[in-house]
């Protein structure tokens, strides 16, 4: 199944904001659940009832159109939460959440989560920072998708992660954790274009490739 992204303005990906302490979540009644690979956490159009946070594994939020094409909305690994905007705004989920590998997720019922936020202002601020990071990312990537060539799209994504998220200095010091397919999904490009463009960037010395890994 081919994976595409039709609107990066809706995509969220890799935000290194400190997760809510699991003991605090459990104090308010959260429980952990084990998921197998490719298991659905929630479906597009469902009513949000829980706050979700990844303990281990990885989750992708996606849509499947009538032609069977997959549209990636976001990928969330250990330490990330997902699905908060509909939970906080009383909308249905705009995408499904599916595990990409065996995962452990902790979830907290909506009413208990809202109570946690009211009683813990520092956590409320933490959640607000997470959502702000996502909005900022959407803003810069939406501009690139609309107007930039492939090489600029890829570099904007990588530099955002290196400079704004991980805050790593120096040349070739940041190892890109994304696969070529994930880079394609997050920049609106075909994977073949990403592979070709990354090789060109390496030849120019803009990035470095070592054992298949991209360094910036």
Protein Blocks (a to p, Z undefined) as FASTA:
>chain_A
ZZddfblklpcehiabddddfklmmmnopacddddehiafbdghiacfbdcddfbdcddd
ddddfkopacdfbdcdehiaehklmmmnopacfbdcddfbdcddddddfklmmmmmmmmm
klmmmmmmmmmmmmmmmmmmmmmmmmpcfklmmmmmmmmmmmmmnopgcehkaccfbdfk
lmmmmnopafklmmmmmmmmmmnomacceehiacZZ
